[in-house]
Amino acid sequence: MNSRMNSTILKTEEAFDLYAAERILSQMRSKPDAVIGLSTGRTTGAMHRLVAGAWQACPFDLSALTFFGLDEVVGVSPEYSGACVAMLRREIFGPLGLDESRFLMLPTASDDYPAACLAFRKELARRGGIDLLVLGLGENGHLGFNQPGSSFGSRARVAEMDPALEARIRRETGTPPDVFLGGVTLGLADIMEARSLLLVAKGPAKAEIVHAMLKGPVTEAVPASILQRHPHCDFLFDTQAAALL
């Protein structure tokens, strides 16, 4: 098991969001050309807004910084409110006033996803590799669109979407059944190459999978369990998510 694994448990949602925002801001301040990966979802939106608000209150140079998204929904418009790029634009990219060249996203549409995924990985490497990647935790242990059963050696690719999520997106976008919806995501091997990771999880629905991730075996049946092997992974929980630890 990773001897550098560090868990922080906070009692309030406000403290949780502030802690995560400060971790991102610290990376931004300490390395002006840092490459920082973000995840979307209910857990991360508030911390993104806090990062933007702190920067607006006390601006510093962002011209060499790179942000990127861990994953993206395939088969929807990038303007769809549930697209990862749309969420990150609202929550952080827009408020930070980032130039388009300073954030990288996997595509919602492509004629050649394998080539697009390879180009994305190469561009991250060209910019120096990932300094910090913030990860949300799925209730079944998924990271990005790496669902249970994903290979620990997996690289960026298009993966199947959780059926419940797919049904919701089809309903919200009016996408017919014959149009493919999926998720394009960095793979587990890509995630493990980040220099540092911050896994965030809150709420009672995450308690069982948090326990399985940290206390169970390292297994592809629980993709997030691979984080036990990362040399610099920090875990941030609220008391509800950490209830079984």
ABEGO torsion letter per residue (X at the ends): XBAABBBBBBABAAAAAAAAAAAAAAAAAABAABBBBBBBEAAAAAAAAAAAAAAAABBBBAAABBBBBABBBBGBBAABAABAAAAAAAAAAAAAGBBAAABBBBBABBABAAAAAAAAAAAAAAAGEBABBBBBBBAAGBBEABBBGBBAABBBBBBBBBAAAAAAAAAAAGBBAABBBBBBBBBAAAAAABABBBBBBBEAAAAAAAAAAAABBBBAABAAAAAAABABBBBBBBAAAAAAX
